[in-house]
């Protein structure tokens, strides 16, 4: 049941464009006891169908600039190749700490952004 709920809530966040990996990867690591590289690989596999369905909705709502998306997507493919190579070449513990640091940075950034918006 926990995997179903994790997938569901991760899908909601993915559809919003935030990135379901923030939920999915920690759940796979801590609940399923999967290694960091495997969890990230599962997340990437999970991302494909959820991104396709979310893309259809966003295109329907005319909230996609196709030219910009194609440029970013092409560069993203190159970055993904490099990132995948790096992720498989480094120690899983280091990768886990880097991912945790990234999540911490994003969380602090969002909190500070929310405080600035409320104070305006």
Backbone torsions as a table, in degrees:
resi	resn	phi	psi	omega
1	UNK	NA	-37.2	-178.8
2	UNK	-63.7	-36.4	178.0
3	UNK	-66.3	-37.5	178.3
4	UNK	-64.3	-46.2	179.1
5	UNK	-65.5	-40.5	178.0
6	UNK	-60.9	-47.5	178.5
7	UNK	-61.6	-41.1	-179.1
8	UNK	-63.5	-52.2	-178.1
9	UNK	-69.4	-33.9	175.1
10	UNK	-64.4	-38.7	176.8
11	UNK	-63.8	-40.4	177.6
12	UNK	-60.3	-47.2	-179.6
13	UNK	-65.8	-38.6	177.2
14	UNK	-61.9	-43.4	179.9
15	UNK	-62.9	-27.2	178.4
16	UNK	-80.1	-9.5	179.0
17	UNK	88.4	11.0	-177.1
18	UNK	-86.5	-37.0	-179.2
19	UNK	112.4	105.7	-177.8
20	UNK	-70.8	-13.1	179.6
21	UNK	-61.5	-24.1	178.2
22	UNK	-63.7	-26.0	175.8
23	UNK	-98.6	-46.1	-171.8
24	UNK	-65.2	-46.5	-176.3
25	UNK	-64.5	-49.9	176.8
26	UNK	-60.8	-36.8	178.8
27	UNK	-63.1	-42.9	179.1
28	UNK	-64.7	-38.2	-178.1
29	UNK	-72.0	-47.9	-172.3
30	UNK	-88.2	-32.9	-178.3
31	UNK	-90.9	-47.5	-177.1
32	UNK	-89.6	-8.2	179.1
33	UNK	58.4	44.4	179.4
34	UNK	-98.5	146.1	177.7
35	UNK	-65.5	158.0	-176.7
36	UNK	-58.0	-48.0	-178.8
37	UNK	-61.9	-42.4	179.5
38	UNK	-65.5	-42.0	178.8
39	UNK	-61.2	-41.8	179.3
40	UNK	-68.4	-36.6	176.1
41	UNK	-64.7	-42.2	176.3
42	UNK	-62.7	-42.1	179.1
43	UNK	-59.3	-41.6	179.8
44	UNK	-66.4	-38.5	177.1
45	UNK	-66.4	-41.2	178.0
46	UNK	-63.5	-35.7	-175.3
47	UNK	-64.1	-35.0	-173.9
48	UNK	-58.2	-58.7	-178.8
49	UNK	-66.6	-36.4	-179.8
50	UNK	-67.1	-37.6	178.5
51	UNK	-67.0	-38.8	-179.9
52	UNK	-62.4	-47.5	-179.7
53	UNK	-66.0	-41.6	177.6
54	UNK	-64.2	-37.1	179.1
55	UNK	-61.9	-43.3	177.6
56	UNK	-57.0	-44.3	-179.4
57	UNK	-65.0	-44.7	-178.3
58	UNK	-67.3	-36.9	176.1
59	UNK	-66.4	-43.4	178.1
60	UNK	-57.7	-37.9	179.9
61	UNK	-86.2	8.8	178.6
62	UNK	55.0	41.5	179.1
63	UNK	-113.5	29.3	177.6
64	UNK	-129.8	127.2	170.9
65	UNK	-92.6	103.9	-170.5
66	UNK	-59.7	-45.9	-178.1
67	UNK	-60.5	-46.1	178.6
68	UNK	-63.6	-42.0	-179.8
69	UNK	-62.8	-39.1	179.4
70	UNK	-67.0	-40.9	178.0
71	UNK	-63.8	-49.0	179.8
72	UNK	-64.0	-39.5	179.8
73	UNK	-63.9	-42.5	177.9
74	UNK	-62.4	-45.1	177.7
75	UNK	-67.9	-34.2	177.9
76	UNK	-63.6	-35.8	177.8
77	UNK	-63.2	-43.9	178.1
78	UNK	-62.9	-44.4	177.8
79	UNK	-63.7	-37.0	179.2
80	UNK	-65.3	-39.3	177.4
81	UNK	-61.6	-47.2	179.0
82	UNK	-64.5	-45.5	-179.3
83	UNK	-62.6	-40.8	178.6
84	UNK	-64.5	-40.1	178.0
85	UNK	-62.9	-45.4	179.4
86	UNK	-64.0	-44.8	-176.5
87	UNK	-62.0	-34.3	179.7
88	UNK	-84.4	-15.7	-177.4
89	UNK	-91.1	-20.9	-176.6
90	UNK	-101.9	165.6	-179.4
91	UNK	-64.1	140.3	-179.6
92	UNK	-59.8	-36.6	178.7
93	UNK	-64.8	-41.9	177.0
94	UNK	-64.8	-42.5	179.0
95	UNK	-62.0	-40.8	178.6
96	UNK	-62.8	-43.3	178.9
97	UNK	-65.7	-38.9	178.1
98	UNK	-64.2	-42.4	178.8
99	UNK	-64.8	-43.3	177.2
100	UNK	-61.5	-41.7	177.2
101	UNK	-62.8	-39.8	177.6
102	UNK	-63.2	-46.3	178.8
103	UNK	-62.3	-40.2	177.9
104	UNK	-62.6	-45.6	178.4
105	UNK	-58.6	-47.3	-179.3
106	UNK	-63.5	-42.0	179.5
107	UNK	-61.9	-47.4	178.8
108	UNK	-62.9	-42.5	178.7
109	UNK	-58.5	-46.8	-178.9
110	UNK	-65.2	-38.2	177.5
111	UNK	-63.9	-47.2	179.7
112	UNK	-64.0	-38.7	177.8
113	UNK	-63.1	-41.0	178.5
114	UNK	-65.5	-37.7	178.3
115	UNK	-66.4	-41.9	179.3
116	UNK	-64.3	-38.5	-178.8
117	UNK	-66.7	-41.8	-179.3
118	UNK	-68.8	-30.1	-177.3
119	UNK	-82.0	-9.7	-179.2
120	UNK	-80.0	NA	NA
